[in-house]
Amino acid sequence: MEDVQTLHQARPFRPFAIHTADGRTFPIPHNEFLAYDPDGATLVAFRPNRTFSVLDLALITELELLAQNGKKKGRSRR
């Protein structure tokens, strides 16, 4: 959770992507696209098309920094 919060709260914000154990990827282009539950066990990743996914923190396998233009930059293993 700390790695996600560090990226989420960084100033200036850098876009990043969340990768999950089932192979899905959730780009976080802006800090407003991510929310936490009060216990910190789940995250809500919002998409630009007004949909969202609820993610179990334990299933996050990787965090990836993205360039400002949305292209891949580098990866941070959890």
Summary of the structure (lengths in Angstrom):
residues: 78
radius of gyration: 11.4
end to end distance: 9.3
largest distance: 32.7
contacts: 193
relative contact order: 0.25
helix: 18%
strand: 45%
